[in-house]
Amino acid sequence: MRYVISYDISDDAVRTRVAEAVDDYGVRVQYSVFECTLTGPDLSKLRGRLKRLVRDHTGASVRFYPLCDRCSASIQALESTGEVTDEGFVIV
């Protein structure tokens, strides 16, 4: 299943480690937003890894938004050129 994963973390070091962890599983589409296609085991591994990274940091937030197949197939991106593409990426 495809997920949009976003985070809001004020601590630079933690934010960098979270970005590196999510980057191992997906593609960055915005500074703190990734798209990842994850199997059940991969989702569990990533969630556990991120939980360990943020558990002691007040205010840190990581969100997982699942996208159904129909929603994933209709993703569009509006690029800085003003063109709308359907390359499988979305800018949030």
VMD Tcl script that builds the backbone (N, CA, C; Angstrom):
set m [mol new atoms 276]
animate dup $m
set s [atomselect $m all]
$s set {name element resname resid chain x y z} {
  {N N MET 1 A 0.852 -1.178 0.000}
  {CA C MET 1 A 0.000 0.000 0.000}
  {C C MET 1 A 0.892 1.233 0.000}
  {N N ARG 2 A 0.408 2.281 -0.652}
  {CA C ARG 2 A 1.145 3.544 -0.687}
  {C C ARG 2 A 0.731 4.397 0.508}
  {N N TYR 3 A 1.721 5.076 1.099}
  {CA C TYR 3 A 1.498 5.968 2.235}
  {C C TYR 3 A 2.151 7.305 1.949}
  {N N VAL 4 A 1.515 8.358 2.413}
  {CA C VAL 4 A 2.154 9.660 2.515}
  {C C VAL 4 A 2.588 9.761 3.972}
  {N N ILE 5 A 3.860 10.022 4.190}
  {CA C ILE 5 A 4.401 10.142 5.542}
  {C C ILE 5 A 4.934 11.559 5.695}
  {N N SER 6 A 4.454 12.235 6.723}
  {CA C SER 6 A 4.906 13.598 6.978}
  {C C SER 6 A 5.359 13.705 8.424}
  {N N TYR 7 A 6.210 14.679 8.680}
  {CA C TYR 7 A 6.687 14.868 10.047}
  {C C TYR 7 A 6.908 16.337 10.332}
  {N N ASP 8 A 6.814 16.651 11.623}
  {CA C ASP 8 A 7.085 17.999 12.129}
  {C C ASP 8 A 7.939 17.802 13.369}
  {N N ILE 9 A 9.222 18.097 13.248}
  {CA C ILE 9 A 10.175 17.842 14.321}
  {C C ILE 9 A 11.116 19.038 14.413}
  {N N SER 10 A 11.187 19.645 15.593}
  {CA C SER 10 A 11.998 20.855 15.751}
  {C C SER 10 A 13.483 20.569 15.933}
  {N N ASP 11 A 13.829 19.424 16.495}
  {CA C ASP 11 A 15.225 19.074 16.753}
  {C C ASP 11 A 15.902 18.672 15.432}
  {N N ASP 12 A 16.935 19.433 15.029}
  {CA C ASP 12 A 17.594 19.198 13.740}
  {C C ASP 12 A 18.148 17.784 13.599}
  {N N ALA 13 A 18.812 17.293 14.622}
  {CA C ALA 13 A 19.432 15.966 14.548}
  {C C ALA 13 A 18.373 14.868 14.417}
  {N N VAL 14 A 17.319 14.971 15.202}
  {CA C VAL 14 A 16.244 13.976 15.139}
  {C C VAL 14 A 15.549 14.052 13.787}
  {N N ARG 15 A 15.268 15.264 13.316}
  {CA C ARG 15 A 14.623 15.444 12.024}
  {C C ARG 15 A 15.451 14.825 10.901}
  {N N THR 16 A 16.757 14.992 10.959}
  {CA C THR 16 A 17.636 14.408 9.951}
  {C C THR 16 A 17.580 12.884 9.997}
  {N N ARG 17 A 17.609 12.309 11.207}
  {CA C ARG 17 A 17.547 10.843 11.327}
  {C C ARG 17 A 16.198 10.298 10.862}
  {N N VAL 18 A 15.120 11.020 11.140}
  {CA C VAL 18 A 13.796 10.601 10.665}
  {C C VAL 18 A 13.763 10.649 9.138}
  {N N ALA 19 A 14.259 11.720 8.553}
  {CA C ALA 19 A 14.279 11.837 7.092}
  {C C ALA 19 A 15.079 10.698 6.467}
  {N N GLU 20 A 16.219 10.374 7.044}
  {CA C GLU 20 A 17.042 9.276 6.521}
  {C C GLU 20 A 16.305 7.946 6.620}
  {N N ALA 21 A 15.603 7.729 7.720}
  {CA C ALA 21 A 14.859 6.481 7.909}
  {C C ALA 21 A 13.753 6.357 6.863}
  {N N VAL 22 A 12.977 7.419 6.676}
  {CA C VAL 22 A 11.871 7.357 5.720}
  {C C VAL 22 A 12.410 7.266 4.294}
  {N N ASP 23 A 13.516 7.930 4.032}
  {CA C ASP 23 A 14.136 7.892 2.704}
  {C C ASP 23 A 14.548 6.471 2.319}
  {N N ASP 24 A 14.823 5.629 3.299}
  {CA C ASP 24 A 15.157 4.229 3.019}
  {C C ASP 24 A 13.977 3.470 2.420}
  {N N TYR 25 A 12.761 4.013 2.565}
  {CA C TYR 25 A 11.559 3.312 2.133}
  {C C TYR 25 A 10.767 4.020 1.035}
  {N N GLY 26 A 11.109 5.269 0.740}
  {CA C GLY 26 A 10.287 5.986 -0.224}
  {C C GLY 26 A 10.991 7.147 -0.882}
  {N N VAL 27 A 10.177 8.049 -1.411}
  {CA C VAL 27 A 10.657 9.188 -2.190}
  {C C VAL 27 A 10.193 10.479 -1.518}
  {N N ARG 28 A 11.136 11.388 -1.350}
  {CA C ARG 28 A 10.794 12.697 -0.778}
  {C C ARG 28 A 10.069 13.517 -1.841}
  {N N VAL 29 A 8.891 14.057 -1.486}
  {CA C VAL 29 A 8.142 14.896 -2.414}
  {C C VAL 29 A 8.058 16.341 -1.936}
  {N N GLN 30 A 8.346 16.572 -0.683}
  {CA C GLN 30 A 8.466 17.891 -0.077}
  {C C GLN 30 A 9.501 17.745 1.034}
  {N N TYR 31 A 9.900 18.867 1.636}
  {CA C TYR 31 A 10.958 18.793 2.646}
  {C C TYR 31 A 10.653 17.773 3.736}
  {N N SER 32 A 9.451 17.747 4.251}
  {CA C SER 32 A 9.123 16.804 5.324}
  {C C SER 32 A 7.952 15.898 4.953}
  {N N VAL 33 A 7.833 15.599 3.658}
  {CA C VAL 33 A 6.768 14.730 3.159}
  {C C VAL 33 A 7.366 13.711 2.200}
  {N N PHE 34 A 7.019 12.449 2.433}
  {CA C PHE 34 A 7.492 11.354 1.596}
  {C C PHE 34 A 6.317 10.537 1.101}
  {N N GLU 35 A 6.493 9.881 -0.038}
  {CA C GLU 35 A 5.568 8.861 -0.514}
  {C C GLU 35 A 6.307 7.538 -0.472}
  {N N CYS 36 A 5.678 6.540 0.140}
  {CA C CYS 36 A 6.300 5.232 0.311}
  {C C CYS 36 A 5.309 4.136 -0.046}
  {N N THR 37 A 5.763 3.138 -0.761}
  {CA C THR 37 A 4.969 1.940 -0.984}
  {C C THR 37 A 5.504 0.886 -0.026}
  {N N LEU 38 A 4.671 0.481 0.924}
  {CA C LEU 38 A 5.120 -0.368 2.023}
  {C C LEU 38 A 4.293 -1.645 2.124}
  {N N THR 39 A 4.980 -2.739 2.338}
  {CA C THR 39 A 4.312 -3.980 2.695}
  {C C THR 39 A 3.995 -3.914 4.183}
  {N N GLY 40 A 3.207 -4.841 4.673}
  {CA C GLY 40 A 2.893 -4.874 6.103}
  {C C GLY 40 A 4.140 -4.929 6.975}
  {N N PRO 41 A 5.089 -5.855 6.673}
  {CA C PRO 41 A 6.309 -5.918 7.479}
  {C C PRO 41 A 7.157 -4.646 7.394}
  {N N ASP 42 A 7.238 -4.050 6.201}
  {CA C ASP 42 A 8.013 -2.808 6.062}
  {C C ASP 42 A 7.374 -1.670 6.850}
  {N N LEU 43 A 6.056 -1.590 6.833}
  {CA C LEU 43 A 5.353 -0.568 7.605}
  {C C LEU 43 A 5.648 -0.736 9.093}
  {N N SER 44 A 5.609 -1.964 9.579}
  {CA C SER 44 A 5.907 -2.226 10.995}
  {C C SER 44 A 7.332 -1.847 11.346}
  {N N LYS 45 A 8.286 -2.209 10.480}
  {CA C LYS 45 A 9.697 -1.872 10.727}
  {C C LYS 45 A 9.900 -0.361 10.765}
  {N N LEU 46 A 9.341 0.329 9.781}
  {CA C LEU 46 A 9.517 1.782 9.714}
  {C C LEU 46 A 8.854 2.468 10.902}
  {N N ARG 47 A 7.636 2.066 11.252}
  {CA C ARG 47 A 6.958 2.666 12.399}
  {C C ARG 47 A 7.772 2.451 13.681}
  {N N GLY 48 A 8.296 1.260 13.871}
  {CA C GLY 48 A 9.108 0.991 15.055}
  {C C GLY 48 A 10.369 1.839 15.088}
  {N N ARG 49 A 11.018 1.942 13.947}
  {CA C ARG 49 A 12.243 2.749 13.846}
  {C C ARG 49 A 11.954 4.217 14.160}
  {N N LEU 50 A 10.875 4.750 13.591}
  {CA C LEU 50 A 10.526 6.156 13.825}
  {C C LEU 50 A 10.075 6.390 15.259}
  {N N LYS 51 A 9.348 5.439 15.806}
  {CA C LYS 51 A 8.902 5.573 17.197}
  {C C LYS 51 A 10.099 5.705 18.133}
  {N N ARG 52 A 11.128 4.894 17.895}
  {CA C ARG 52 A 12.337 4.976 18.723}
  {C C ARG 52 A 13.032 6.323 18.556}
  {N N LEU 53 A 13.008 6.870 17.353}
  {CA C LEU 53 A 13.686 8.144 17.097}
  {C C LEU 53 A 12.984 9.331 17.758}
  {N N VAL 54 A 11.660 9.313 17.827}
  {CA C VAL 54 A 10.935 10.500 18.303}
  {C C VAL 54 A 10.389 10.368 19.714}
  {N N ARG 55 A 10.488 9.208 20.327}
  {CA C ARG 55 A 9.780 8.976 21.599}
  {C C ARG 55 A 10.164 9.942 22.716}
  {N N ASP 56 A 11.378 10.444 22.745}
  {CA C ASP 56 A 11.801 11.320 23.836}
  {C C ASP 56 A 11.806 12.799 23.459}
  {N N HIS 57 A 11.158 13.147 22.353}
  {CA C HIS 57 A 11.206 14.527 21.864}
  {C C HIS 57 A 9.814 15.145 21.887}
  {N N THR 58 A 9.596 16.031 22.837}
  {CA C THR 58 A 8.314 16.696 23.013}
  {C C THR 58 A 7.910 17.430 21.741}
  {N N GLY 59 A 6.690 17.220 21.328}
  {CA C GLY 59 A 6.162 17.934 20.168}
  {C C GLY 59 A 6.481 17.301 18.835}
  {N N ALA 60 A 7.312 16.265 18.809}
  {CA C ALA 60 A 7.631 15.610 17.541}
  {C C ALA 60 A 6.399 14.863 17.043}
  {N N SER 61 A 6.152 14.975 15.750}
  {CA C SER 61 A 4.975 14.343 15.159}
  {C C SER 61 A 5.349 13.694 13.834}
  {N N VAL 62 A 4.955 12.428 13.687}
  {CA C VAL 62 A 5.095 11.715 12.413}
  {C C VAL 62 A 3.718 11.158 12.084}
  {N N ARG 63 A 3.258 11.404 10.863}
  {CA C ARG 63 A 1.936 10.940 10.454}
  {C C ARG 63 A 2.037 10.048 9.229}
  {N N PHE 64 A 1.226 8.989 9.223}
  {CA C PHE 64 A 1.138 8.048 8.110}
  {C C PHE 64 A -0.270 8.165 7.512}
  {N N TYR 65 A -0.348 8.517 6.240}
  {CA C TYR 65 A -1.629 8.617 5.556}
  {C C TYR 65 A -1.693 7.525 4.488}
  {N N PRO 66 A -2.516 6.492 4.696}
  {CA C PRO 66 A -2.622 5.441 3.680}
  {C C PRO 66 A -3.426 5.937 2.481}
  {N N LEU 67 A -3.020 5.510 1.303}
  {CA C LEU 67 A -3.733 5.847 0.079}
  {C C LEU 67 A -4.213 4.551 -0.572}
  {N N CYS 68 A -5.493 4.461 -0.823}
  {CA C CYS 68 A -6.023 3.279 -1.504}
  {C C CYS 68 A -5.502 3.259 -2.948}
  {N N ASP 69 A -5.654 2.126 -3.622}
  {CA C ASP 69 A -5.173 2.008 -5.000}
  {C C ASP 69 A -5.818 3.039 -5.922}
  {N N ARG 70 A -7.113 3.265 -5.748}
  {CA C ARG 70 A -7.806 4.232 -6.596}
  {C C ARG 70 A -7.260 5.636 -6.377}
  {N N CYS 71 A -7.026 5.983 -5.112}
  {CA C CYS 71 A -6.476 7.313 -4.810}
  {C C CYS 71 A -5.053 7.447 -5.341}
  {N N SER 72 A -4.245 6.407 -5.169}
  {CA C SER 72 A -2.863 6.441 -5.659}
  {C C SER 72 A -2.816 6.624 -7.168}
  {N N ALA 73 A -3.750 5.972 -7.876}
  {CA C ALA 73 A -3.770 6.058 -9.334}
  {C C ALA 73 A -4.175 7.438 -9.829}
  {N N SER 74 A -4.824 8.233 -8.998}
  {CA C SER 74 A -5.294 9.548 -9.444}
  {C C SER 74 A -4.463 10.703 -8.893}
  {N N ILE 75 A -3.289 10.409 -8.349}
  {CA C ILE 75 A -2.413 11.463 -7.832}
  {C C ILE 75 A -1.961 12.361 -8.977}
  {N N GLN 76 A -2.001 13.638 -8.739}
  {CA C GLN 76 A -1.506 14.629 -9.691}
  {C C GLN 76 A -0.577 15.579 -8.950}
  {N N ALA 77 A 0.359 16.161 -9.664}
  {CA C ALA 77 A 1.278 17.119 -9.058}
  {C C ALA 77 A 1.240 18.415 -9.862}
  {N N LEU 78 A 1.166 19.519 -9.172}
  {CA C LEU 78 A 1.260 20.823 -9.811}
  {C C LEU 78 A 2.688 21.305 -9.597}
  {N N GLU 79 A 3.432 21.349 -10.664}
  {CA C GLU 79 A 4.845 21.728 -10.589}
  {C C GLU 79 A 4.987 23.243 -10.699}
  {N N SER 80 A 6.173 23.742 -10.430}
  {CA C SER 80 A 6.414 25.185 -10.456}
  {C C SER 80 A 6.181 25.784 -11.840}
  {N N THR 81 A 6.189 24.958 -12.864}
  {CA C THR 81 A 5.911 25.450 -14.217}
  {C C THR 81 A 4.429 25.701 -14.426}
  {N N GLY 82 A 3.607 25.258 -13.466}
  {CA C GLY 82 A 2.168 25.406 -13.585}
  {C C GLY 82 A 1.515 24.213 -14.257}
  {N N GLU 83 A 2.343 23.263 -14.713}
  {CA C GLU 83 A 1.801 22.081 -15.380}
  {C C GLU 83 A 1.361 21.047 -14.360}
  {N N VAL 84 A 0.277 20.372 -14.655}
  {CA C VAL 84 A -0.205 19.286 -13.821}
  {C C VAL 84 A 0.291 17.983 -14.431}
  {N N THR 85 A 0.920 17.171 -13.616}
  {CA C THR 85 A 1.403 15.880 -14.086}
  {C C THR 85 A 0.732 14.776 -13.292}
  {N N ASP 86 A 0.795 13.585 -13.820}
  {CA C ASP 86 A 0.262 12.425 -13.098}
  {C C ASP 86 A 1.352 11.371 -12.977}
  {N N GLU 87 A 2.534 11.797 -12.593}
  {CA C GLU 87 A 3.692 10.935 -12.495}
  {C C GLU 87 A 3.724 10.118 -11.223}
  {N N GLY 88 A 2.667 10.111 -10.450}
  {CA C GLY 88 A 2.660 9.345 -9.215}
  {C C GLY 88 A 3.163 10.105 -8.011}
  {N N PHE 89 A 3.366 11.404 -8.150}
  {CA C PHE 89 A 3.814 12.215 -7.028}
  {C C PHE 89 A 2.808 13.331 -6.810}
  {N N VAL 90 A 2.668 13.750 -5.587}
  {CA C VAL 90 A 1.768 14.852 -5.297}
  {C C VAL 90 A 2.485 15.839 -4.395}
  {N N ILE 91 A 2.241 17.088 -4.613}
  {CA C ILE 91 A 2.796 18.134 -3.760}
  {C C ILE 91 A 1.696 18.566 -2.823}
  {N N VAL 92 A 1.935 18.441 -1.522}
  {CA C VAL 92 A 0.927 18.749 -0.517}
  {C C VAL 92 A 1.192 20.124 0.055}
}
mol reanalyze $m
mol bondsrecalc $m
mol representation Tube
mol addrep $m
